[in-house]
Amino acid sequence: MRTFRTRPVRISQRSVVIAIECVESHRYRSSNGCRFSAFVEPVALVVCSPETVRALDMQGNPVDVDALRRDVPALDAEIDTYDQSLDLAR
């Protein structure tokens, strides 16, 4: 099973950096019982400031924020939460 999650990694008065992570897990059944494996892989960083929202992949290349919002449903709520607090800090 593959899912995406968000995690704030840096919060300041002027900006917020949100990590997008891919979480993949597998369950196996064998004659010896069940096994489980999982890993977390960083996918992108989203930088939110009062002026803009930008996203970069792990190589530093720009990523389409709208595409990330479609792929990672929790990102909208995360951006909205910090967007409101950044507005208050202005």
C-alpha positions in Angstrom: 0.0 0.0 0.0 1.4 3.4 -1.0 0.2 6.7 0.6 1.5 10.2 0.9 1.7 12.3 4.1 2.7 15.8 5.1 4.9 16.9 7.9 5.9 20.4 8.8 9.7 20.6 9.2 10.3 24.3 9.8 7.9 26.9 11.0 8.8 30.6 11.4 6.9 33.9 11.4 7.7 34.4 7.7 7.5 30.9 6.2 6.7 27.3 6.7 8.4 24.3 5.1 6.3 21.2 4.7 7.8 17.8 3.7 5.8 15.5 1.5 6.7 11.8 2.2 5.7 8.6 0.5 4.9 5.8 2.9 4.9 2.3 1.4 4.0 -0.8 3.3 3.8 -4.5 2.4 2.3 -7.5 4.2 3.4 -11.0 3.3 1.9 -14.4 4.3 4.1 -17.4 4.1 4.1 -20.9 5.6 6.2 -19.4 8.4 3.7 -16.7 9.4 3.2 -13.1 8.4 5.8 -10.5 7.6 5.5 -6.7 7.4 7.8 -4.2 5.8 7.5 -0.4 5.4 9.6 2.5 4.3 9.3 6.3 4.2 10.8 8.2 1.3 10.9 12.0 1.0 9.3 13.2 -2.2 9.2 17.0 -2.1 9.4 20.2 0.0 6.7 22.8 0.0 7.7 26.3 1.0 4.8 28.6 2.1 5.3 32.3 2.6 2.8 35.2 2.6 3.6 35.9 -1.0 3.7 32.4 -2.6 3.6 28.6 -2.2 6.4 26.8 -4.0 7.4 23.1 -4.2 10.7 21.5 -5.0 11.6 17.8 -5.5 14.4 16.2 -3.6 16.9 17.3 -6.4 15.9 20.9 -6.0 13.8 21.1 -9.2 10.5 22.9 -9.2 7.3 20.8 -8.9 3.8 21.8 -9.8 2.0 22.7 -6.5 -1.4 22.0 -8.1 -0.3 18.4 -9.0 1.0 17.8 -5.5 -2.4 19.1 -4.1 -4.2 16.5 -6.3 -1.8 13.7 -5.3 -1.6 14.6 -1.6 -5.1 15.5 -0.2 -3.8 16.5 3.2 -1.6 19.2 1.6 -4.5 21.6 1.1 -5.4 21.6 4.8 -1.8 21.9 5.8 -1.2 24.9 3.5 -4.5 26.5 4.6 -3.6 26.2 8.3 -0.2 27.9 7.9 -1.6 30.4 5.3 -3.9 31.8 7.9 -1.2 32.0 10.6 1.2 33.7 8.1 -1.5 36.3 7.3 -1.8 37.1 11.0 2.0 37.5 11.3 2.0 40.3 8.6 
